[in-house]
């Protein structure tokens, strides 16, 4: 037996054990034990940008190594069948989230029978039981007695008061529906849908669908879903990872297509020496002014923030700002539209201006060096061996987001070389990447 080499699995268990100790250490540093799934308390590390880096890395390693170990020791056929069945879980999540099952179980530690939950939510009792049992088996909700279910640490995020519930609905409703048509749009192209699975599924472009009778409620949910996504992925990294403190007083940032500006508001609160110009469509700017008047009126009173309406496909951004901040916009559009957005920003830049693209940057699932246009090697964070260099399942959400963009909008997340190539077309030179949780800040200068 000594001739057999099992280091590929013993190395994975060593990574898991080491990462678990890191998790325990970080919790002990704040005087707490790691909460169990049965705990209903939120715990100390709810905000990604305030979570210790060592803990973030440990969580990624545990997720990646546990999955890789499981896939290694399980017969391949079973793994692939299990993967093929994974669509059932999001379908069930949509049912229980829209029915507000977590709300009905709030302050009910002993749980409620599924039959009672079904009566309260106007659902079929037998079917709801089966739905909840699947979710409990996947550790969302807890079956405390046969047919009796209670909340746990995961299902508490499905409360209607939590913004996460809105992004869960978006991903398990519009996104899941679109993904079912991915194969059809690839193998049976049609000019009617433009190669977009969501259009094949509904007959409408994504944002047009939200204006229809059947999509109106979902469209109203969309802005809250985006807040939920930011809460999970760490919108506050912007204020922490870039060296804003070294910038002079009254440094001006133009938030391009910034919505209500809640992200750059956080930046201004953290770095009061910064001034902001918020740009978006007129109706969005009108809502943003009301938002700032309520949440940060001092910025309006001191003229630290300005609101300028524009269309980033048609109009140049405000001229001469020090920074142009583009958050999560380019992944909503294919290359042609993204290039148009960047060109309209490039027109407004002075020689010392910088563009900060705050977006998902995909890593390859194979070891490689990323190369900038001036042949400088830029090494992204790489997972320890024998994990995949991109952390595999530990960072899989970014790759699933890429497919979500493709299915909903015919858009895409991008690798660093893809961002560099796109920006080169717009006379922009890559400067540096700042890692920022699940997203990154990619800095470009005029070329």
N, C-alpha and C positions, 0 to 999 in steps of 0.2 A: 504493500500500500504506500510505502514511502516514495515510490516513483510518481505518484499522482500529484499534480499541481493544483491546489485549491486556493492559491493566493488571490485569485480574482474575487472570491467571495469573502475570504477572511479579511482582505483589505477593506471591503465594504463595511463589514461589521466593526472594524477598528475605527473607520471614519464615523460611523453612527455613534459608537461609544464615546469617542472624543467630543463630538458635537453635543451630545446629551450633557456631558459634564460642563461644557461651555454654557448651555442653557441654564443649568442648575446654578452655576456661578453668577450669571447675570441677574437671575431672580433673587438669589441670596443677597446680592449687593443692595437691593432695595427692600430687604427684610421680608421677602415672601417666598413661599414654595411655588413650584409650577402648578397652576390650577388644573384640576381634572376636568374631563369633559362634562361631568355632572355639575360643575360649578356654574352658577348663574351670574357671578360677579364679573365685571369687564376685565379686571386685571390691570397691571401697571403699564403694559406696552401696547396701547391701542393706536398710537399715532406713529406711522412709519418713520417720519423724519426725526422723531424723538426717541427712537429705539436704538440701543447700542449697536454699532456695526458688527461686533463679534456675535451678537445674538441673531442679527439678520443673516449673517453667513452660516451660522450653525443651523438655523431653520432650513436654509436652502440645501445644505449638505444632507441633513436628515431626510428631507423630502426626496432628494435625488437618489441617495444611497438606498433608502428603503424600497423605492420603486425599482431601482436597478437590481437589487438583491432578489426581490419578489419575482421579477421577470426572468431572472437567471435560473432560479430553482423550480419554477412552475413550468409544466409542459407547454411548449409553444402554442399548441392548438387551444389549450384552455385560456392562455393569455389573450389570443386573438378573438376568441368568442366573447370573453369578458369585456374586451375593449369595444366590441361591436354592440354590446348591450348597454353601454354607458349613456346612451341618449335617453334611457328611461328615467334616470335620476333627475336631469333638468326638467323633463316633462312633469314629474311629480312635484318638483320645487315650485313650478309655476302655479299648480293647483293650490298648494297649501299657502303660498304667499298671497295670491289674490283672494283666497278665502279667509285670510288673516287668522290662520290657526294658531300661530304663535301668540297673537293678541288674546285669543280666547283662553290660552293656557297660562297667561301671565298671572303670577301670584297663586298658582295652583300646583304647589310642589308635589302633591299626591297624584296629579294628573287628572284627566277626564276620559271617560270611555269614548272611543271613536264614534259610537252611535250618537252620543250627546253632541260631540263636535260636529257631526254630520247634520244633525237637526238644527244647530245654531247657524250653520253655514249653507244650508239648503243643498247638501251634497248627498250622494248615495252612501249609506253607512258601510256596507260591505266593501265597496270600492275604496272609500277613504281609509278604511282599516288597512287594506293591502298597500295603499300608497304610503301611509305613515310607517308601516312595518318595513318597507324597503328603505325609506329614509332613515329610520332608526338603525337599521342594519348598516347603513353608511355613516352612522354616528351623528346624524342630524335629527333631533328629538330623541326621546328615551321611552322605551316601552317598559313601564314600571310593573304592570301586571298584564296578562294576556288581554289584548284589545284595549288597554288603558295607556295613554301616552301623556308625557310631560315635556316641558321645555328642557333643553340643556344649553351648554355654552354656545353651540353653533346655531341652534334654532332661534336664540335670542336676537341674532342679527337679521331675522326675518320679521321682526316687529315693524309695524307700519310707521312707527316713529323713527326708525333707523333708515338713513339714506341707502344703506346697503340693500334693503329690500327692493328699492326701485331699480338698481342696476341688476339685481338678480332677475327681476321680471323682464327687463329689456333683453337680457342674454338668453333667457329661457322661453321667450315669446318670439319677438321679431327675429332675433339671431338664429334660434333653433329652427324656426320655420324656414328661413332662407337656406340654412345649411342642408336641409333635406333635398334641395334642388340643385346642389352644387354639381353633382354628377350629370344631371340632365343638361345644364348649361354648357358643360365642357364637351359632352359627347353628342349633343343634338343642338348645335348653335341656332339661335333665332334672332333675327333683327328686331323682333317685337320686344325682347327683353334686354338687348344690348349686351348679352353675356353676363348679366347680373342676377344671381340666384334669387334675391329678394323680389325683383321685378317679375321673375318667372312665377314666384309663389303667390304674389298679390296682384299683379297687373299694374303696379305703381312704382315709381322711384321712391326711395326710403322716406325722404322728407315730404313728398307730395302725399304719400300714404297717410301721414300723420294729420293731414288736413281733411281727410275723408271722414264720413260718418263712422265707419268701423274702426278707423285709426285715431280718431280725435283724442280719446282718453289716453291712448298710448303715447301720443305726442305730448300731452300735458305732463306725462310722467317723465319724459325724456330729460328735461333740465335737471330734475332731482337725481336722476340716474347718473348724470355726469358728475354731480357733486359726490355721489356715493363712490363712483370710480376714483375720483381724486382723493377721497378719504381713505380708501383702501391702498392706493398705490403711492400716496405721499406727495400731495401738491405743495407742501411746505418746504420740500428740498430746495426749491429755487432760492430761498433766502439764506440757506445754510452752506451750499457747496461752492457757489461762485464768490470770488473775493470782492464783494460789494463794499466792504469797509475801506478798501483802498481807493475807491472812486471819489472824486472831489464833490464838494457840496453842490447841490442842484444838478447833479447828473440826471439827464432826462432819458426815460425809457418810454418807448412807444409800444404799447401792448396791441399787437396786430390781430384783429379778430378775437379780442379778448373776452367776449361775452359781457357778463356783468363786472368783470375785473376782480373777482374774489381772490384769484391767485396773486395778482400783483398788489392787491390791497394788503395781503399778508406780508409781501416783500416790503412795502412802504412802512408798515407798522414796525417791522424788524429793523429797518434802515431808514429813519426819518429824513436823512439828508437827500433822499432820492425824490425826483419829481416824475410824474406819470402823465402820459397822454394815452387815453383809451380810445381805440378805434374799432368800430364795427358798423353794421348796418343801422340805419336810422331808428328802426323800431327797437333794436337791441340797446342802442345808446340811451334811448328814452327810459327803458327799464333799468339800465345801469345807473343813471342819475338818481333815480329813486332809491336804489339799493345803497349807493354811497351816502346819500343824505341820511339814511337810517343807520348804517353801520359805521361810517367814518366821516361825519359831517365836518370835522376840523380840516380835513384835506381839501374840501370844497371851499371852506371859508378862507383858508390861507392860500388858495389857488395852487396847491401842490398837485392837483389833478385837473386835467382838462378832458372834455368829451368831444370827440370829432367823428362825425358820421362819414363812412366811406364804404365802397364796395371793393374788396381786395382783388377782384378780377378786372375791374375797370379803372380804378383810381390809384395813383401813387400814394404811398404813406406820407405822413407829415414830414417835411424836409428837415434834415439837420439834427436829428436826435442822436444821442450818444449810443444808445442801444435800441435795437428792434427785437422785441420778444415775440416768438411764434410758438405757441403751446398747442401741441396735439392737433394742429390743423392739417399739416401736410399728410398725415396718415389717413385723412378723410378723403384724399383726392389722388387720382392717378398722376403720373409724371407730368403730363401736358398741363393740367390745371395747377399742379404744385409749382411748376416752372413759371407760370404766369404770375402766381402770388409772389414768388421770390423776385421776379423782375420788377414788380411794382414796388417792392421794398427797396431793391437795389437802386432804383431811380432816386430815392430820397436820401440815400446815405452820403455823408461827407467822408473824406479820406480816413478819419479816425474812428468812424462808426463801427459798431460790431452788431452782428445778428446772433442772437441766442435762440437756437432751435431746441425746445424742450419737448422731447418726444421719445417714443420707444425706439431703441437701437438694437436690432437683432444681432445675435452672435451666431457664428457657424457652429455646427455640431461636430466639427473636426478641428484639430489644432492647426492654427495658422496665424501669421502676423498680419495685422491690418497696416496698410501702407498709405501714407498721405501723399498728395501730389508732388511734394518736394523730396520724396523718397525717404522721409523720416519714418522709422518703424514706430508704430503706436500700438502698444500691447494692451488689450482689454483684459479685465479681470478673468482669470481662468480657474476653473474648479480643480481641486486636487484629484490626481489619478487614484483609482481607475474610473472616476466619474467622467461623463461627457464634459468637454471643456466649457460648454455653455450652461452647466449645472442641470441639464436634462429636465426632469420633472420639477426640480427646484425652482426653475424659472419658466415653466411651460406656459404660464398665462400670457406672456408676451407673444408667443407664437400662435396661441389660440386667438389673441386679439388681432393678429395679422389676418387670420382666416375670417374673422368676424368682419373686418373692414372689406375684405374681398367679397364676401357673401352679401353684405348690405349695400355697399357703395362702389364696388369695383375699384376699391382703393387698396392701400397697402402700408404696412410698416416696412422699415428699410434697415439694411445693414449700414455700417459706417461707410464702406466704399460706395454704396448706392447713394447715400446722402452727399458724399463728396462729389461724385459724378454729376448729380442733379445740380448742385450749387455751382460747380465749375461752368455749367452752361449759362449761368446767370452772372458770371464774372465775380464769383465769390471764392475766397481761399480758406481752406480749413486751417484753424488755429489749434484747437484743443477740444478734447472731450472731458467733461466732468461727470463722473458717475453719480446718479441721483436716485437711488432705489431701483424701482422697476423701469424708470425712464432715465434719460441722460440729458445733460446740457451740452449741445454741440455748438461751438463758437466758430463763426466765420467773419472774415474781414473783406473789404472791397479789394478786388484784384484788377 
